[in-house]
Amino acid sequence: MAVPAGEPRPGPTTSSGEVMTAVEAPPAGVPDATVNGTAITRLSYLWYDRSSGAYSTTRPTIAPNDVVAVEVDGAVKITVNSPVVPAQFLVREFTAFDAQGIPSSERPTVECAVETGACSLTTDTESVTAAVKLDSATVFVTVEVYYHIDSIGLSQPFDIVTYGFRV
């Protein structure tokens, strides 16, 4: 569906089909993240720089086997080092690697929310933490965090960062 010039563009949707909405302005820079206190690998990001008016983009440059491994007992706390509550926080679990070493056999995506659910978010003045229980067969996890960029007429109105870790 085309959006007329000057009209706000619809954002990505949640798994239930609801359009994500702005919660707060995104952090100034791409935040780091930890799992159970261990720093995890930032795989990629698409981040808008307000001063230059351009996006910085990175793609994964590290092989999945080289991503940090975190020992877990099923339950994990994924902490993003920014107090800004993201518009969306997704956890994807993979239970195998294919012949090229790429994570495969993806389980259903877990959507974290401030409300209760399979993955709950809590915030403090320094970070946002998602508490989620991983499947015992999980070998690789990606965490996608979307921050809404307030309405400034961008065709891609979200800052996005993806982290990963091996289990």
Backbone torsions as a table, in degrees:
resi	resn	phi	psi	omega
1	MET	NA	127.5	179.4
2	ALA	-76.3	143.9	178.6
3	VAL	-109.3	124.7	-179.8
4	PRO	-59.9	148.9	179.1
5	ALA	-55.0	137.9	178.3
6	GLY	86.6	-13.9	178.3
7	GLU	-86.1	146.0	176.4
8	PRO	-64.8	141.1	179.3
9	ARG	-88.4	143.0	176.4
10	PRO	-67.6	145.1	179.9
11	GLY	-92.3	-177.7	174.4
12	PRO	-58.5	159.8	-178.5
13	THR	-110.0	159.7	175.2
14	THR	-79.1	173.3	179.6
15	SER	-63.6	-21.8	177.7
16	SER	-89.0	3.2	176.8
17	GLY	90.4	-0.1	179.0
18	GLU	-77.4	142.4	177.4
19	VAL	-75.1	132.3	177.5
20	MET	-68.1	145.7	-179.4
21	THR	-126.3	163.3	-179.6
22	ALA	-65.2	138.7	174.2
23	VAL	-111.5	-53.9	177.8
24	GLU	-148.0	165.5	173.7
25	ALA	-65.3	145.5	-179.5
26	PRO	-66.8	161.9	175.3
27	PRO	-61.6	159.2	-178.5
28	ALA	-64.1	-34.3	-179.6
29	GLY	-133.8	170.7	-178.8
30	VAL	-67.2	119.6	-177.8
31	PRO	-77.5	156.0	172.8
32	ASP	-86.1	168.0	179.9
33	ALA	-143.4	157.1	177.3
34	THR	-133.8	158.1	170.6
35	VAL	-124.3	120.8	-178.0
36	ASN	49.2	36.9	176.9
37	GLY	88.7	-6.6	179.2
38	THR	-97.5	128.1	178.3
39	ALA	-60.9	133.1	178.5
40	ILE	-109.7	164.2	-173.2
41	THR	-78.9	131.0	171.7
42	ARG	-82.8	115.7	-177.0
43	LEU	-83.5	-44.5	-178.2
44	SER	-161.3	165.2	173.2
45	TYR	-159.5	159.7	172.0
46	LEU	-131.6	110.4	-170.3
47	TRP	-132.4	129.1	-178.7
48	TYR	-86.8	130.0	177.4
49	ASP	-102.7	108.2	-177.2
50	ARG	-61.2	-33.5	-177.2
51	SER	-70.3	-36.5	-179.7
52	SER	-95.5	-18.2	-177.8
53	GLY	73.1	21.2	-178.0
54	ALA	-129.8	160.8	176.6
55	TYR	-93.1	142.6	167.8
56	SER	-99.7	136.2	-177.9
57	THR	-133.6	136.2	170.1
58	THR	-127.6	151.9	175.8
59	ARG	-116.5	158.6	178.0
60	PRO	-58.7	131.3	178.2
61	THR	-123.0	6.5	-177.0
62	ILE	-117.6	138.0	177.6
63	ALA	-69.7	144.0	-179.6
64	PRO	-52.9	-34.4	179.1
65	ASN	-69.5	-16.7	179.8
66	ASP	-95.2	-3.9	178.1
67	VAL	-73.5	146.5	-177.3
68	VAL	-55.3	139.6	175.5
69	ALA	-99.6	138.4	179.7
70	VAL	-124.0	126.0	177.0
71	GLU	-79.6	125.9	-178.1
72	VAL	-130.2	159.1	177.4
73	ASP	-111.4	24.8	-178.8
74	GLY	108.7	-49.6	179.3
75	ALA	-95.9	135.5	178.2
76	VAL	-131.0	155.7	171.6
77	LYS	-118.4	114.5	-179.7
78	ILE	-101.1	116.4	-175.8
79	THR	-114.1	126.1	174.6
80	VAL	-102.3	125.4	-172.9
81	ASN	-79.3	64.6	174.5
82	SER	-156.2	136.2	180.0
83	PRO	-77.1	-5.1	-177.9
84	VAL	-74.7	126.5	177.2
85	VAL	-76.3	122.1	-178.4
86	PRO	-71.0	158.3	175.5
87	ALA	-69.0	-31.7	179.0
88	GLN	-151.7	144.1	-178.1
89	PHE	-139.0	108.4	-174.5
90	LEU	-115.4	136.9	176.0
91	VAL	-116.6	124.1	179.3
92	ARG	-116.5	128.6	-179.8
93	GLU	-110.1	141.4	177.3
94	PHE	-124.2	139.5	-175.3
95	THR	-107.2	4.5	-179.9
96	ALA	-158.1	170.4	171.7
97	PHE	-120.4	142.3	177.5
98	ASP	-80.8	-175.6	-176.1
99	ALA	-61.6	-25.3	178.6
100	GLN	-91.5	3.1	179.6
101	GLY	83.5	15.3	179.4
102	ILE	-91.1	135.0	178.4
103	PRO	-55.4	137.8	-179.3
104	SER	-141.6	-176.6	-178.3
105	SER	53.8	62.8	-177.4
106	GLU	-74.1	134.3	174.2
107	ARG	-83.4	168.5	177.9
108	PRO	-57.7	138.6	179.8
109	THR	-65.0	138.4	177.0
110	VAL	-102.4	123.7	178.4
111	GLU	-99.5	122.0	-178.8
112	CYS	-89.6	143.1	-179.6
113	ALA	-143.8	158.7	178.6
114	VAL	-65.6	-30.5	176.5
115	GLU	-72.5	176.6	178.2
116	THR	-72.4	163.2	178.8
117	GLY	157.9	-164.6	-179.1
118	ALA	-64.3	-22.0	180.0
119	CYS	-145.7	116.0	-177.3
120	SER	-106.7	143.0	178.0
121	LEU	-103.3	138.6	170.6
122	THR	-127.8	152.8	-178.7
123	THR	-130.8	156.3	169.9
124	ASP	-140.5	-166.7	-176.1
125	THR	-75.1	-6.7	-177.3
126	GLU	-124.1	-17.0	-172.7
127	SER	-159.1	169.2	172.5
128	VAL	-122.2	131.2	-178.0
129	THR	-123.2	132.2	175.3
130	ALA	-105.5	129.2	175.4
131	ALA	-105.0	120.8	-177.1
132	VAL	-142.7	147.7	176.9
133	LYS	-99.3	123.6	179.1
134	LEU	-89.1	148.9	175.3
135	ASP	-66.0	145.4	-178.3
136	SER	-64.7	-20.3	179.8
137	ALA	-88.3	-4.8	-176.4
138	THR	-65.3	133.6	177.3
139	VAL	-117.9	-18.3	-178.2
140	PHE	-149.5	141.2	-178.2
141	VAL	-131.5	137.0	168.0
142	THR	-116.4	148.0	178.8
143	VAL	-125.3	119.1	179.2
144	GLU	-109.5	127.6	-178.7
145	VAL	-122.5	126.3	-179.6
146	TYR	-113.1	128.0	174.4
147	TYR	-114.3	129.1	179.0
148	HIS	-75.6	132.5	174.3
149	ILE	-94.0	121.5	-176.2
150	ASP	-54.8	158.0	-169.7
151	SER	-57.0	103.2	174.7
152	ILE	-130.6	22.4	174.6
153	GLY	75.9	28.8	179.4
154	LEU	-87.3	144.0	177.2
155	SER	-74.4	-22.9	178.3
156	GLN	-123.0	87.4	-170.5
157	PRO	-84.9	32.0	179.7
158	PHE	-135.7	139.3	164.6
159	ASP	-88.3	135.2	-176.1
160	ILE	-132.2	133.9	175.0
161	VAL	-133.3	139.8	178.3
162	THR	-122.7	130.0	177.5
163	TYR	-113.4	162.5	176.3
164	GLY	-148.8	154.7	173.5
165	PHE	-155.4	152.4	175.1
166	ARG	-92.0	152.2	178.5
167	VAL	-114.1	NA	NA
